[in-house]
Amino acid sequence: MPELPEVEITARRIGAATADAIVESALAPGINALKTYDPPLSMLEGRQIEGVRRRGKLFLLDFEDELSLLVHLMSAGRLQLFDKRASLRDRTSRLLLRLRDGRELRLREFGTKQRAWVKLLRAADLQADETLSALGPEAWPDPPPFAPLLDAPRPLHALLRDQHVIAGIGRSWVDEILHEAKLSPFKRGADLDGEEAERLRVATTGRLGKAIDHYEQVIGLPIPDKLPMPLTVHRRQGEPCPRCGARLEAVFYEDYVMSYCPTCQTDGKLLKDRRLSRLLR
């Protein structure tokens, strides 16, 4: 799913393009997408968009009169702005915000699993929303110290992806961050020393920040279905490590792959394929 850098650049581009735009109508053709009924979606009609922002991997679209639309893309959703309106028969459409100037802000979802969702909330209710209130601190631009944040007997690869621990990182960028920090994906958070914890924090903000800077240079409107993610490790198994030149390796799980450099991250040890045997620690 889109992670912090991808959601950040999308929020920036759509926010700038829709500043002060007025909603003509709001429709939810994806019947499973709308998770609230009060206030009704029709309350957005005639209201001005005041901003588009990000919290973790989520979008928050703010409207006048203190209404906010919380959008979760899940694994296959995309929030995009189009000059023309979609047909209500478009099977990818989950939410259509039709603007008075003829444009349309559209939540689309690809594939057969309809998981992307939206909630229309009053500003006073945002803090109490179960999804927002459960999120950890932001991974970028200024997360808190990592030593206490990650002090748990769990592998770093899992901790950094846990949105309750720290918000915004997923399966793609966690590989990049751990490689940047020269840390094993299976080192436990509780085993980090002070220097390692700070190195990981710097790697997190630095790697995510570089990705956002890259997107600022190459991404405009319309937002593409697939962003050109500047990944150098994730899903690059078999290629040379961008730092030391050693062969990048991977551990395969049922629905994702974890990539790493044995030389830079695991003292030369190969982590055994999850599909075949237990992992080496």
C-alpha positions in Angstrom: 0.0 0.0 0.0 1.1 3.6 -0.4 3.3 4.6 2.6 4.2 7.9 4.2 6.2 9.4 1.3 3.6 8.5 -1.3 0.7 9.7 0.9 2.6 12.9 1.7 3.3 13.9 -1.9 -0.3 13.1 -2.9 -1.7 15.2 -0.1 0.6 18.1 -1.1 -0.3 18.0 -4.8 -4.0 17.5 -4.3 -4.2 20.0 -1.4 -2.6 22.7 -3.5 -4.8 22.0 -6.5 -8.1 21.9 -4.6 -7.5 24.9 -2.3 -10.8 26.7 -1.9 -12.6 24.4 -4.3 -16.4 23.8 -3.7 -18.0 20.4 -3.5 -20.9 20.1 -5.9 -21.8 16.5 -4.8 -20.4 13.6 -2.9 -21.1 10.0 -3.9 -20.0 6.7 -2.6 -20.5 4.1 -5.4 -18.4 1.6 -3.4 -21.1 0.6 -0.9 -18.5 -0.9 1.5 -16.3 2.2 1.5 -18.4 4.6 3.6 -18.0 3.7 7.3 -20.1 6.4 8.8 -23.7 7.7 8.4 -23.8 10.7 10.7 -23.0 13.3 9.5 -24.3 12.1 6.1 -22.0 12.4 3.1 -24.5 14.9 1.5 -23.4 17.4 4.1 -20.2 18.0 2.0 -22.3 19.5 -0.8 -21.7 23.2 -1.2 -18.7 23.2 1.2 -15.3 24.5 0.5 -12.2 22.3 0.8 -9.9 23.9 3.3 -6.9 21.5 3.1 -5.6 18.0 2.5 -3.2 16.6 5.1 -1.7 13.3 6.2 -1.6 11.3 9.4 0.6 8.2 9.1 -0.6 6.5 5.9 -4.1 8.2 6.1 -5.5 11.2 4.4 -7.5 13.9 6.1 -9.5 16.2 3.9 -10.7 19.2 5.8 -13.9 21.2 4.9 -15.5 24.3 6.1 -17.8 24.1 9.1 -15.4 21.7 10.8 -16.0 18.6 8.8 -13.2 16.2 7.9 -13.0 13.2 5.6 -10.7 10.4 6.8 -9.5 8.2 4.0 -7.7 4.9 4.4 -6.3 3.5 1.1 -5.5 0.1 2.5 -3.4 -2.0 0.1 -4.8 -1.0 -3.3 -6.5 2.4 -3.0 -5.5 5.6 -4.7 -6.7 9.2 -4.1 -6.5 11.1 -7.4 -7.8 14.3 -8.9 -9.2 14.2 -12.5 -10.4 16.9 -14.9 -13.3 14.8 -16.0 -15.8 12.8 -14.0 -16.1 9.1 -13.8 -19.1 7.1 -14.7 -21.0 5.6 -11.8 -20.4 2.3 -13.5 -16.6 2.6 -13.0 -15.8 -0.4 -10.9 -12.7 1.1 -9.4 -14.5 4.1 -7.8 -15.1 4.0 -4.1 -15.7 7.8 -3.5 -16.4 10.6 -5.9 -16.2 14.2 -4.7 -17.4 16.2 -7.7 -16.3 19.9 -7.7 -18.2 22.8 -9.0 -15.4 23.6 -11.6 -16.0 20.2 -13.2 -13.1 18.3 -11.7 -13.5 15.2 -9.5 -11.5 14.0 -6.5 -11.8 10.2 -6.7 -10.9 7.4 -4.4 -10.1 4.4 -6.6 -9.3 0.9 -5.6 -7.8 -1.8 -7.8 -8.3 -5.5 -7.5 -11.2 -7.5 -6.2 -10.9 -6.9 -2.5 -12.8 -3.8 -1.5 -11.0 -2.6 1.6 -10.4 1.1 1.2 -12.7 3.2 3.3 -13.7 6.7 4.3 -15.3 8.2 7.3 -16.9 11.7 7.4 -16.3 13.1 10.9 -16.9 16.3 12.8 -13.6 17.9 13.8 -14.5 17.5 17.5 -14.7 13.7 16.9 -11.4 13.2 15.1 -9.3 12.7 18.3 -11.7 10.0 19.5 -11.7 8.1 16.2 -10.5 4.6 16.9 -8.1 4.5 13.9 -6.5 7.9 14.5 -6.3 7.5 18.3 -4.4 4.2 17.9 -1.7 5.6 15.7 1.8 6.0 17.1 4.0 9.1 16.6 4.9 10.1 13.1 7.9 8.5 11.5 8.7 11.8 9.7 9.8 14.5 10.0 10.6 14.5 13.7 9.9 11.2 15.6 10.7 10.9 19.3 13.8 9.0 20.4 13.7 5.4 19.3 15.3 3.7 22.3 12.1 3.9 24.5 9.8 3.9 21.4 11.1 0.5 20.2 11.9 -1.1 23.5 10.0 -4.3 23.0 11.1 -8.0 22.4 10.0 -7.9 18.8 12.0 -7.8 15.5 12.7 -4.3 14.1 11.1 -5.3 10.8 7.8 -5.9 12.6 8.1 -3.0 15.1 8.7 -0.3 12.4 5.7 -1.5 10.4 3.4 -1.5 13.4 1.3 1.7 13.1 0.5 1.6 16.8 4.3 2.0 17.5 5.2 4.5 14.8 3.0 5.7 12.0 3.8 5.8 8.2 6.2 2.9 7.5 5.3 -0.2 5.6 6.9 -3.2 3.8 8.7 -1.2 1.2 10.4 1.5 3.2 11.2 -0.6 6.2 13.7 -2.5 4.1 15.3 0.7 2.9 15.5 2.2 6.4 17.0 -0.9 8.0 19.6 -1.1 5.2 20.4 2.6 5.7 20.9 2.0 9.4 23.0 -1.2 8.9 20.7 -3.2 11.2 19.3 -6.7 10.9 15.6 -7.0 10.3 15.4 -9.5 13.1 17.3 -7.6 15.7 14.9 -7.1 18.6 14.0 -3.5 19.5 14.8 -4.2 23.2 18.4 -5.2 22.2 19.2 -1.8 20.5 21.9 0.2 22.3 21.7 3.9 22.4 23.9 4.5 19.3 22.0 2.0 17.2 18.6 3.5 18.3 19.7 7.0 17.2 21.3 5.6 14.0 17.9 4.0 13.2 16.0 7.2 13.9 18.4 9.2 11.6 18.0 6.6 8.9 14.2 6.7 9.2 13.9 10.5 8.8 16.7 10.7 6.2 15.4 7.9 4.0 11.8 9.0 4.1 12.8 12.6 3.6 14.9 11.8 0.5 11.9 9.9 -1.0 9.7 12.9 -0.5 12.3 15.2 -2.0 12.5 12.8 -5.0 8.7 12.9 -5.5 8.8 16.7 -5.3 10.9 16.6 -8.4 9.1 14.0 -10.4 5.5 13.9 -9.3 2.8 16.2 -10.6 -0.9 16.0 -11.4 -2.5 13.8 -12.2 -1.0 11.5 -9.6 0.0 8.2 -11.4 -1.5 4.9 -10.4 2.0 3.7 -9.6 4.5 6.1 -8.2 8.2 5.7 -9.3 9.4 4.7 -5.8 13.2 5.3 -5.4 13.8 1.9 -3.8 17.4 0.5 -3.8 16.9 -2.6 -1.6 13.3 -3.6 -1.4 12.5 -6.3 -4.0 16.0 -5.9 -5.4 17.2 -9.4 -4.2 19.9 -10.7 -6.5 21.2 -7.3 -7.4 24.3 -5.7 -5.9 24.0 -3.8 -2.6 24.1 -0.1 -3.4 26.6 0.4 -0.6 29.0 -2.5 -0.5 28.3 -4.4 -3.8 27.4 -7.7 -2.1 24.4 -9.7 -3.4 21.1 -8.6 -1.8 19.1 -11.4 -0.4 15.5 -11.9 0.7 13.2 -13.8 3.0 9.8 -14.7 1.4 6.6 -14.7 3.3 3.1 -15.6 2.1 2.2 -12.2 0.8 5.4 -10.1 0.9 9.1 -10.2 0.6 11.8 -8.8 3.0 15.0 -7.7 1.3 18.4 -7.1 3.0 22.2 -7.1 2.6 24.0 -9.9 4.5 27.3 -8.0 4.5 25.9 -4.7 5.7 23.1 -5.9 8.0 23.6 -9.5 9.3 27.4 -10.0 9.7 27.4 -12.1 6.5 24.7 -14.5 7.7 21.9 -15.5 5.4 18.4 -15.5 6.8 16.8 -18.7 5.8 13.7 -18.7 3.6 10.6 -18.5 5.7 8.9 -20.8 3.3 11.3 -23.6 3.9 12.7 -23.4 7.4 12.9 -21.4 10.6 14.8 -18.0 10.4 18.3 -17.7 11.7 18.5 -15.2 14.5 
